Amino acid sequence: MCNAVIQHITPELVRGVTIPELCRVLKSNGTLQLMFKVGEGIKTLYDKDYDSIRTFQMYEAVEIVELLSGLGLEVIERDGDKLGGLMYFTDTKPSDHCLLFARKAR
């Protein structure tokens, strides 16, 4: 489970270390839950929960899905009332997020 973490890590480390390591340690047929802020570049927002201005690294969902796919994970598609696919929501900052579940095939 990796919720709202990669938005605090540089893209180079996310692509080269963080996500590959999450995939490496995941068991075969294991599921990764990943949530991140959606967009491009860096975004600075007022965070009322922390009463401060905060800066976040943004990621495009397609970029993350391609990275996961190259590392042997596949996004779990929605099945009836079960969560799946790419799910989007906006938080109170406001900022768009993506939540996905991916399964390791091997």
Secondary structure, 3 states (H helix, E strand, C coil): CEECCHHHCCHHHHHHHHHHHHHHHCCCCCEEEEEEEECCCEEEEEECCCCEEEEEECECHHHHHHHHHHCCEEECCCECCECCCCEEEECCCCCEEEEEEEEECC
